[in-house]
Amino acid sequence: MNVRQMIELLGAFPPDAVVMFEGETGYDAISGITLEPGIQPGMPDEVILHPDMTPD
């Protein structure tokens, strides 16, 4: 999935809904996002979603 596809899909949901990440231990809220540029010519940039690691 690329950013354009994600934005299109998220556009169908309520704007105040919390975005969650499903991991091995359950669901976590997304606490941040970063851009990692492609490391070699022709490689795509990557958007990294960071889960909220705050203890429950």
Number of C-alpha atoms within 10 A of each C-alpha: 5 10 10 9 10 10 10 10 10 13 10 8 9 8 9 6 8 10 13 15 16 10 9 6 6 8 13 18 16 15 14 10 11 10 10 11 11 11 10 8 6 7 9 12 13 14 13 11 15 14 18 14 10 8 4 4
